[in-house]
Amino acid sequence: ARGCLEAEASGRAIESITGRSPMEPSYETMQRTGDLVGRAIASVCNLLDLDLVVVGGSVALGFGATFFNAAQASVDRHARLEYSRGARVTPARLGDRGPLVGAGAVGIRGLRRSARAQRR
């Protein structure tokens, strides 16, 4: 796809666009990616009345403060509705373990439901 976030800000897209590995980005690439993600976040905040967005993934977490500062600046520029103004962007604190922790939580929830159903 053209113009969608995945086509512009994913690791594979960054490599295709810049010819460089996303593990070795330029400062401009980190800022551009943060800006694009920040625009998307602002749109979602405007649509769903969010005030906090947690971002994970290898690109965002790998790009670090440069990415998150650019994303926050973009959110500040584009989330201008009364209820979305002041929305914050923060990195996921679980890093690469996030999907595993989420899958584990789903598994535990399923086990608890199963145990409750057996008791009935």
C-alpha positions in Angstrom: 0.0 0.0 0.0 1.1 3.6 -0.5 0.7 6.2 2.2 -0.5 4.0 5.0 1.5 3.9 8.2 2.9 0.4 7.7 4.1 1.4 4.2 6.0 4.4 5.6 7.1 3.6 9.2 7.7 -0.1 9.5 11.2 -1.5 9.6 10.8 -3.0 6.2 9.5 0.2 4.7 12.3 2.3 6.3 14.8 0.0 4.7 13.1 0.2 1.3 12.7 4.0 1.4 16.2 4.8 2.8 18.3 1.9 1.6 19.5 1.5 5.2 18.8 -1.0 7.9 16.3 0.2 10.4 18.9 -0.8 13.0 21.1 2.0 11.7 18.8 4.9 11.1 19.7 8.5 10.4 18.4 11.2 12.8 16.1 12.4 10.0 14.6 8.9 9.6 13.9 8.6 13.3 12.3 12.0 13.4 10.2 11.4 10.2 9.0 8.1 11.6 8.1 9.6 14.9 6.2 12.4 13.1 4.2 10.0 11.0 3.3 7.8 14.0 2.4 11.0 16.0 0.0 12.1 13.2 -1.7 8.7 13.3 -1.9 8.8 17.1 -3.4 12.3 17.0 -6.1 11.1 14.6 -7.0 8.2 16.9 -7.0 10.5 19.9 -9.3 12.9 18.1 -11.6 10.0 17.1 -11.7 8.1 20.3 -11.0 10.7 23.0 -7.8 9.1 24.3 -5.4 10.9 26.5 -2.6 8.3 26.7 -1.2 6.1 23.9 1.4 3.4 24.7 3.6 2.6 21.7 5.8 -0.5 21.3 7.5 -2.3 18.5 11.1 -2.6 17.4 11.2 0.6 15.4 9.7 2.8 18.0 11.6 1.3 20.9 14.8 1.0 18.9 14.7 4.7 17.8 14.1 5.7 21.4 13.9 9.3 22.6 14.3 10.9 19.1 11.3 8.9 17.9 9.1 9.6 21.0 10.0 13.3 21.1 9.0 13.7 17.4 5.8 11.7 17.9 4.8 13.8 20.9 5.5 17.0 19.1 3.3 15.8 16.2 0.5 14.8 18.6 0.7 18.2 20.2 0.4 19.9 16.8 -2.5 17.7 15.5 -4.5 16.7 18.5 -6.1 20.1 18.9 -9.7 19.2 19.9 -10.7 20.2 23.4 -10.8 16.6 24.6 -7.7 15.4 22.8 -5.4 18.3 23.6 -2.7 17.2 26.0 -2.7 13.5 24.9 0.6 11.8 25.8 2.7 9.2 24.0 4.8 6.8 26.0 6.9 3.8 25.2 5.7 0.3 26.2 7.7 -0.7 29.2 7.6 -4.4 28.5 9.7 -4.0 25.3 10.0 -7.2 23.3 8.3 -9.2 26.1 5.0 -7.4 25.6 3.5 -9.9 23.2 4.6 -12.8 25.4 3.1 -11.2 28.5 -0.1 -10.5 26.6 -0.3 -14.1 25.4 0.3 -15.3 28.9 -2.4 -13.1 30.3 -4.9 -14.5 27.7 -3.9 -18.0 28.6 -4.3 -17.4 32.3 -7.7 -15.8 31.7 -8.8 -18.9 29.7 -7.7 -21.2 32.5 -9.6 -19.3 35.1 -12.7 -19.3 33.0 -12.4 -23.0 32.4 -11.9 -23.6 36.2 -15.0 -21.5 37.0 -17.1 -23.4 34.4 -16.0 -26.7 35.8 -17.1 -25.6 39.3 -20.6 -24.8 38.1 
